[in-house]
């Protein structure tokens, strides 16, 4: 049996822009991705603290150090620029693995810089 456990989290990321006319995904500063172990094209859950919407999409890397968090495609209908979001990825682990596992979490400031 496997359990689904939080693997990575970018907490309080600020959406820098949205682009509806895009095939779909979320672009994230690749340095932020690296900090919490989110891989290119990995599935993520995005929770919008401004309006309560939640959606799943995949990640594409944005320029390292840019601070960009760009919501692309249909998801841009649910999330606005400047919204604060939580971006989470998960892993399937055995219960024994899950007991030892610690997720990588980064808390971000208003410029998407890691504060904790």
Secondary structure, 3 states (H helix, E strand, C coil): CCEEEEEEEEEEEECCEEECCCCCEEEEEHHHHHHHCCCCCCEEEEEECCCCCEEEEEEEEECCCCCCEEEEHHHHHCCCCCCEEEEEEEEEECHHHHHHCCCEEEEECCCCCECC
